[in-house]
């Protein structure tokens, strides 16, 4: 498969040191048409102002990261998480971003009960989906790599994300496919085919060996690791997805590099490994 | 579920500093009836001598670790890996160990082709199973946690291990269920039920957070981490498994502790979390 460069979106976590305005400018300078947003950087200017900034630059907001962490049992913590996710839905609507990325949360403190935690995710979706539908916002359930199951995300596979999404219309609840999290899965092609128009976002980066001590930061530029990105992209395409492809890289060395250099590498590697 | 203490087996990797004779003695002192073996420690005395040592102590050899790493493509490296695995099968027969644990190997050097690597595992099984059957040895395919997919084991889920085992008689090719590797899997109960008498070994330990920089060593004593060991044991029992339960812990702190102290903790925690 060969993807056109005009499908490239830069997730702003990749240029973490930059403000939203700086990332917007960096995208424009590099001819990148899409931008993936993070709430902390959006909040620095406010969602309405951020939306203007992005629109005036001619960029398309491909995602907003993120809502979630709703595995706390009944109580204040759970109420606060759901309230925060409602705010995220409103911000996503203001920004007209394609999808609000949801990361479910890990096991609640002191608990080893995975099935119960997973039920709490289902329950949160039931509570949030009506509000998302009302505002025309699409929620995207992101399975995280199983190594994050204990402390970050009890949704660990695409199959599981699709099982959770199934009761809802696909334009209200979709799934986020991130190569870092799903590349290992022997079922990946089959589950992508099953996903079809549930695929709300396709995020790419590579898997480094050895992973750094902080496993969150083991992502590399396309081609620097072990993932056959083009093969996965072909399966995503075959499933019917023809949308944006976001490059999202958490990596301490890349964060320490000058933003424009990072953006250039993102574009070059997209051309080489997906173009 | 409540398991009798006489199903406890100590995998000798848990008391890594000890020779085979020392671990055998440690088991006897602690009243542990089973021992899981590693080839490097067995080779120090030779398989025949090791078998005598174990038998004289009245211990049951519950497993031999390990054969595998057969994802190298056609050539000398592959031939050597298969030859080594044939030697492991012979050692397993000499030792009368219940199962030879197989760890498939990761992506071969320079390759990103997961499907091809997985085909090479299937091919290796086809080559090795007849020899195992001939010697009455049971092979156990062990899925490793997906975080080891790139560099250690392209078999990443119980479903996948069972798919690989399926063409063979279950007394020749089974699967190894290790809580560290499979606990996150939303399909675990269903795949255990499917596994039935394919379950050749059940290994237990806990999952620590944060994992240490070397992800191999993130295992803890039962109860020190996030895994609901009793729930998984219940599913393993419900699948029809009534064999040994091996405690296998790779952990730098535990390896630095006196062996007898480790063994005592293993027994205490087995009582508390499985008894």
Interface residues (C-beta under 8 A of the other chain):
Chain A: X107 X112 X113 X114 X118 X145 X146 X147 X149 X150 X151 X156 X157 X159 X160 X163 X183 X184 X185 X186 X187 X207 X209 X210 X211 X212 X213 X215 X225 X226 X227 X228 X231
Chain B: X107 X112 X113 X114 X118 X145 X146 X147 X149 X150 X151 X156 X157 X159 X160 X163 X183 X184 X185 X186 X187 X207 X209 X210 X211 X212 X213 X215 X225 X226 X227 X228 X231
